[in-house]
Every structure is written in C-alpha cells, then in structure tokens.
C-alpha cells in the first residue's frame, strides 16, 4: 500500500515562512490525472493562482517572489522529494525527479506551462516526508540537522512544547507547528 504523505507535506509547508500566503490544492482533483501522485495522496500544489474552488486551503497572495523562494527552499532538500516542478518567471526554475535535480525541459513543455502559477511537490513515502519534517524542525530548534528524529531532537521538541504550554510528548503535530511559526514571528495574513 502506498503511504499517504499529504498531511505531513502540509506540516512541512507550515514551517516555511510564507506558507500562509499560498493557495494549496487538495490531494485529488484540479485536473490531475487519476494516476498522478495527487491521487495517491503524495503530492500538493502550492501557488498564487491555482483556481480550483472548494480545493483552495489558503489564499491572499498574487506575487511571484514568495513562490520562487518556496520552491527554492524545497529544492535545497531535493533528496527527500519525489517531484518538484516549478517554472520560474523569466525562465528557469527548480525541478526534481526521484530525489535528483533535473534540468528545465525534463518534464516537457506542456507540464512546465501548466506550472506557471504554482509549485508541485511530491514525496512518495511517509518515511521520507517525516525525515524532511525532522530536518525543518531541527533547523528551527537549532539542533544538529541530520533528518533523524533521535533523542536530541525529541528532547528539544519536548522542551519547546513545555515552554509554550503544549503537551510535551515530543510529537510534531499541528499545534507544535503553529507554536514554532509563532516563535519565529511568522503571522497569518
């Protein structure tokens, strides 16, 4: 059975400063083929112009810069990704297939043109999604970044949770993610 990584991808995205300025499409629909990573629960589209009523989770930003920054952030951790498709304004962009960075044109003109207004991110296994979530938590808590949710990271998360009035169980869920955002001074728009 295929892992469903969509909820973890959303947690990861919430740990990026500009997440609340993005549209987010639901896992299925939006014109995606039924064999796509979206239908498998492994991909999310983040953008400033995705127009799928009923699927939009967050909205309010129409600029290109935030989407470029967002794609670049995912690209830096490309080894965890199944796919990243981002067409950068003025040409170029960031593209990943099965953890490897690939050149513009890899996905073909039709696919690249279809991604002019949003970033596509797919992570195939829950193990990889959780490792990337761990990387981002380690970065924010200033713990050695290795993607391994070991004793030092668990301890840092528990200390953070205790300081912020959360159940200090070491589990990084929506409440811990919200507190991490607030601690960085990232406000919802």
C-alpha atoms as a printed R data frame, in Angstrom:
    type eleno elety resid chain resno       x      y       z
1   ATOM     1    CA   UNK     A     1   0.000  0.000   0.000
2   ATOM     2    CA   UNK     A     2   1.231  3.487  -0.846
3   ATOM     3    CA   UNK     A     3   1.943  5.851   2.032
4   ATOM     4    CA   UNK     A     4  -0.246  8.931   2.204
5   ATOM     5    CA   UNK     A     5   2.132 11.836   2.728
6   ATOM     6    CA   UNK     A     6  -0.178 14.800   2.081
7   ATOM     7    CA   UNK     A     7  -0.749 15.726   5.788
8   ATOM     8    CA   UNK     A     8   2.986 15.617   6.503
9   ATOM     9    CA   UNK     A     9   3.767 17.740   3.439
10  ATOM    10    CA   UNK     A    10   1.318 20.326   4.788
11  ATOM    11    CA   UNK     A    11   3.066 20.268   8.200
12  ATOM    12    CA   UNK     A    12   6.409 20.824   6.472
13  ATOM    13    CA   UNK     A    13   4.994 23.667   4.410
14  ATOM    14    CA   UNK     A    14   3.604 25.302   7.544
15  ATOM    15    CA   UNK     A    15   7.191 25.545   8.775
16  ATOM    16    CA   UNK     A    16   8.051 27.782   5.845
17  ATOM    17    CA   UNK     A    17   7.596 31.493   6.476
18  ATOM    18    CA   UNK     A    18   5.359 32.326   3.520
19  ATOM    19    CA   UNK     A    19   3.126 29.257   3.631
20  ATOM    20    CA   UNK     A    20   0.025 31.229   4.605
21  ATOM    21    CA   UNK     A    21   0.406 33.368   1.509
22  ATOM    22    CA   UNK     A    22  -0.085 30.393  -0.795
23  ATOM    23    CA   UNK     A    23  -3.019 28.607  -2.349
24  ATOM    24    CA   UNK     A    24  -2.950 24.885  -1.600
25  ATOM    25    CA   UNK     A    25  -4.901 22.399  -3.667
26  ATOM    26    CA   UNK     A    26  -6.335 19.274  -2.171
27  ATOM    27    CA   UNK     A    27  -4.759 15.943  -2.962
28  ATOM    28    CA   UNK     A    28  -7.138 14.942  -5.757
29  ATOM    29    CA   UNK     A    29  -8.924 16.924  -8.416
30  ATOM    30    CA   UNK     A    30  -7.763 20.120 -10.032
31  ATOM    31    CA   UNK     A    31  -7.384 18.479 -13.418
32  ATOM    32    CA   UNK     A    32  -4.797 15.971 -12.219
33  ATOM    33    CA   UNK     A    33  -4.690 12.597 -13.917
34  ATOM    34    CA   UNK     A    34  -6.058  9.737 -11.832
35  ATOM    35    CA   UNK     A    35  -2.640  8.020 -11.882
36  ATOM    36    CA   UNK     A    36  -0.827 11.128 -10.589
37  ATOM    37    CA   UNK     A    37   0.883 11.482  -7.239
38  ATOM    38    CA   UNK     A    38  -2.042 13.697  -6.206
39  ATOM    39    CA   UNK     A    39  -4.478 10.798  -6.360
40  ATOM    40    CA   UNK     A    40  -2.061  8.618  -4.435
41  ATOM    41    CA   UNK     A    41  -2.044 11.183  -1.611
42  ATOM    42    CA   UNK     A    42   1.613 12.022  -2.174
43  ATOM    43    CA   UNK     A    43   1.578 15.479  -3.769
44  ATOM    44    CA   UNK     A    44   0.455 19.031  -3.124
45  ATOM    45    CA   UNK     A    45   0.273 22.099  -5.351
46  ATOM    46    CA   UNK     A    46   1.265 25.416  -3.767
47  ATOM    47    CA   UNK     A    47   0.612 28.564  -5.747
48  ATOM    48    CA   UNK     A    48  -0.647 32.075  -6.161
49  ATOM    49    CA   UNK     A    49  -3.062 31.445  -8.990
50  ATOM    50    CA   UNK     A    50  -4.495 27.967  -8.673
51  ATOM    51    CA   UNK     A    51  -8.206 28.279  -9.367
52  ATOM    52    CA   UNK     A    52  -9.940 25.196  -8.009
53  ATOM    53    CA   UNK     A    53 -12.923 26.391  -5.936
54  ATOM    54    CA   UNK     A    54 -13.546 24.132  -2.977
55  ATOM    55    CA   UNK     A    55  -9.954 22.894  -3.028
56  ATOM    56    CA   UNK     A    56  -8.220 26.100  -2.036
57  ATOM    57    CA   UNK     A    57  -6.975 25.874   1.538
58  ATOM    58    CA   UNK     A    58  -5.270 29.266   1.862
59  ATOM    59    CA   UNK     A    59  -5.294 32.356  -0.322
60  ATOM    60    CA   UNK     A    60  -4.430 36.015  -0.470
61  ATOM    61    CA   UNK     A    61  -1.134 36.430  -2.309
62  ATOM    62    CA   UNK     A    62  -0.519 37.005  -6.003
63  ATOM    63    CA   UNK     A    63   3.234 37.663  -6.110
64  ATOM    64    CA   UNK     A    64   5.867 35.507  -7.800
65  ATOM    65    CA   UNK     A    65   8.721 36.112  -5.347
66  ATOM    66    CA   UNK     A    66   7.260 34.086  -2.491
67  ATOM    67    CA   UNK     A    67   6.576 31.118  -4.777
68  ATOM    68    CA   UNK     A    68  10.133 31.279  -6.115
69  ATOM    69    CA   UNK     A    69  11.512 31.327  -2.574
70  ATOM    70    CA   UNK     A    70   9.201 28.493  -1.567
71  ATOM    71    CA   UNK     A    71  10.328 26.319  -4.496
72  ATOM    72    CA   UNK     A    72  13.973 27.110  -3.800
73  ATOM    73    CA   UNK     A    73  13.503 26.004  -0.168
74  ATOM    74    CA   UNK     A    74  12.124 22.604  -1.275
75  ATOM    75    CA   UNK     A    75  14.853 22.296  -3.924
76  ATOM    76    CA   UNK     A    76  17.568 22.648  -1.287
77  ATOM    77    CA   UNK     A    77  16.228 19.433   0.283
78  ATOM    78    CA   UNK     A    78  15.680 17.682  -3.053
79  ATOM    79    CA   UNK     A    79  16.957 14.296  -1.864
80  ATOM    80    CA   UNK     A    80  13.706 13.851   0.079
81  ATOM    81    CA   UNK     A    81  11.424 14.676  -2.857
82  ATOM    82    CA   UNK     A    82   9.776 12.502  -5.471
83  ATOM    83    CA   UNK     A    83   8.988 15.506  -7.651
84  ATOM    84    CA   UNK     A    84   9.334 19.249  -7.634
85  ATOM    85    CA   UNK     A    85   8.013 21.216 -10.591
86  ATOM    86    CA   UNK     A    86   8.377 24.991 -10.508
87  ATOM    87    CA   UNK     A    87   8.516 27.240 -13.549
88  ATOM    88    CA   UNK     A    88  10.338 30.410 -12.542
89  ATOM    89    CA   UNK     A    89   9.231 33.714 -14.023
90  ATOM    90    CA   UNK     A    90  11.505 34.717 -16.863
91  ATOM    91    CA   UNK     A    91  12.645 31.147 -17.472
92  ATOM    92    CA   UNK     A    92  14.416 28.560 -15.413
93  ATOM    93    CA   UNK     A    93  13.006 27.141 -12.237
94  ATOM    94    CA   UNK     A    94  13.680 24.207  -9.963
95  ATOM    95    CA   UNK     A    95  12.950 20.619 -10.930
96  ATOM    96    CA   UNK     A    96  13.416 17.317  -9.105
97  ATOM    97    CA   UNK     A    97  12.609 13.717 -10.043
98  ATOM    98    CA   UNK     A    98  13.120 10.869  -7.566
99  ATOM    99    CA   UNK     A    99  15.483 12.870  -5.369
100 ATOM   100    CA   UNK     A   100  17.651 14.072  -8.250
101 ATOM   101    CA   UNK     A   101  17.796 17.616  -9.548
102 ATOM   102    CA   UNK     A   102  16.868 17.646 -13.222
103 ATOM   103    CA   UNK     A   103  17.183 20.390 -15.878
104 ATOM   104    CA   UNK     A   104  14.481 22.577 -17.289
105 ATOM   105    CA   UNK     A   105  12.646 20.716 -20.015
106 ATOM   106    CA   UNK     A   106  12.793 17.379 -18.200
107 ATOM   107    CA   UNK     A   107   9.027 17.332 -17.649
108 ATOM   108    CA   UNK     A   108   8.220 18.720 -21.105
109 ATOM   109    CA   UNK     A   109   6.733 21.997 -22.296
110 ATOM   110    CA   UNK     A   110   3.113 21.101 -21.528
111 ATOM   111    CA   UNK     A   111   3.865 20.217 -17.905
112 ATOM   112    CA   UNK     A   112   6.114 23.240 -17.399
113 ATOM   113    CA   UNK     A   113   3.499 25.600 -18.844
114 ATOM   114    CA   UNK     A   114   0.882 24.077 -16.549
115 ATOM   115    CA   UNK     A   115   3.004 25.005 -13.525
116 ATOM   116    CA   UNK     A   116   3.491 28.714 -14.217
117 ATOM   117    CA   UNK     A   117   1.195 29.658 -11.342
118 ATOM   118    CA   UNK     A   118   2.017 27.030  -8.727
119 ATOM   119    CA   UNK     A   119   4.671 24.737  -7.298
120 ATOM   120    CA   UNK     A   120   4.131 20.972  -7.353
121 ATOM   121    CA   UNK     A   121   5.742 18.973  -4.555
122 ATOM   122    CA   UNK     A   122   5.508 15.193  -4.187
123 ATOM   123    CA   UNK     A   123   7.027 12.927  -1.561
124 ATOM   124    CA   UNK     A   124   6.365  9.240  -2.142
125 ATOM   125    CA   UNK     A   125   6.995  7.644   1.241
126 ATOM   126    CA   UNK     A   126   5.929  8.677   4.694
127 ATOM   127    CA   UNK     A   127   9.435  7.854   5.927
128 ATOM   128    CA   UNK     A   128  10.944 10.482   3.604
129 ATOM   129    CA   UNK     A   129   8.254 13.036   4.456
130 ATOM   130    CA   UNK     A   130   8.887 12.551   8.176
131 ATOM   131    CA   UNK     A   131  12.642 12.863   7.630
132 ATOM   132    CA   UNK     A   132  12.134 16.185   5.845
133 ATOM   133    CA   UNK     A   133   9.796 17.354   8.619
134 ATOM   134    CA   UNK     A   134  12.553 16.453  11.088
135 ATOM   135    CA   UNK     A   135  15.096 18.441   9.060
136 ATOM   136    CA   UNK     A   136  12.926 21.547   9.215
137 ATOM   137    CA   UNK     A   137  12.223 21.158  12.953
138 ATOM   138    CA   UNK     A   138  15.946 20.678  13.604
139 ATOM   139    CA   UNK     A   139  16.715 23.834  11.636
140 ATOM   140    CA   UNK     A   140  14.200 25.876  13.614
141 ATOM   141    CA   UNK     A   141  15.246 24.483  17.012
142 ATOM   142    CA   UNK     A   142  18.970 24.772  16.223
143 ATOM   143    CA   UNK     A   143  19.610 21.056  16.680
144 ATOM   144    CA   UNK     A   144  22.189 19.231  14.542
145 ATOM   145    CA   UNK     A   145  20.461 18.767  11.178
146 ATOM   146    CA   UNK     A   146  20.575 15.141  10.068
147 ATOM   147    CA   UNK     A   147  16.931 14.214   9.395
148 ATOM   148    CA   UNK     A   148  16.982 11.611  12.172
149 ATOM   149    CA   UNK     A   149  14.356 12.011  14.878
150 ATOM   150    CA   UNK     A   150  16.668 10.817  17.631
151 ATOM   151    CA   UNK     A   151  16.929 11.540  21.375
152 ATOM   152    CA   UNK     A   152  18.422 15.059  20.999
153 ATOM   153    CA   UNK     A   153  15.695 16.178  18.617
154 ATOM   154    CA   UNK     A   154  12.931 14.610  20.725
155 ATOM   155    CA   UNK     A   155  14.334 16.346  23.824
156 ATOM   156    CA   UNK     A   156  14.495 19.705  22.022
157 ATOM   157    CA   UNK     A   157  10.894 19.339  20.841
158 ATOM   158    CA   UNK     A   158   9.701 18.419  24.357
159 ATOM   159    CA   UNK     A   159  11.492 21.431  25.876
160 ATOM   160    CA   UNK     A   160   9.970 23.695  23.229
161 ATOM   161    CA   UNK     A   161   6.496 22.254  23.827
162 ATOM   162    CA   UNK     A   162   6.801 22.684  27.606
163 ATOM   163    CA   UNK     A   163   7.921 26.325  27.213
164 ATOM   164    CA   UNK     A   164   4.913 27.032  25.001
165 ATOM   165    CA   UNK     A   165   2.233 25.390  27.132
166 ATOM   166    CA   UNK     A   166   1.766 22.343  24.938
167 ATOM   167    CA   UNK     A   167   1.613 18.689  25.897
168 ATOM   168    CA   UNK     A   168   5.313 17.836  25.837
169 ATOM   169    CA   UNK     A   169   5.116 14.464  24.150
170 ATOM   170    CA   UNK     A   170   7.778 15.088  21.505
171 ATOM   171    CA   UNK     A   171   5.282 14.671  18.661
172 ATOM   172    CA   UNK     A   172   5.386 17.363  15.975
173 ATOM   173    CA   UNK     A   173   1.732 17.901  15.079
174 ATOM   174    CA   UNK     A   174  -0.337 20.925  14.048
175 ATOM   175    CA   UNK     A   175  -0.216 22.606  17.491
176 ATOM   176    CA   UNK     A   176   3.558 22.299  17.752
177 ATOM   177    CA   UNK     A   177   3.940 23.544  14.184
178 ATOM   178    CA   UNK     A   178   1.714 26.560  14.960
179 ATOM   179    CA   UNK     A   179   3.818 27.335  18.041
180 ATOM   180    CA   UNK     A   180   7.030 27.047  16.001
181 ATOM   181    CA   UNK     A   181   5.603 29.508  13.469
182 ATOM   182    CA   UNK     A   182   4.618 31.937  16.226
183 ATOM   183    CA   UNK     A   183   8.041 31.630  17.856
184 ATOM   184    CA   UNK     A   184   9.643 32.703  14.553
185 ATOM   185    CA   UNK     A   185   7.280 35.680  14.349
186 ATOM   186    CA   UNK     A   186   5.503 34.333  11.257
187 ATOM   187    CA   UNK     A   187   1.950 35.658  11.266
188 ATOM   188    CA   UNK     A   188  -1.001 34.551   9.225
189 ATOM   189    CA   UNK     A   189  -2.049 37.078   6.605
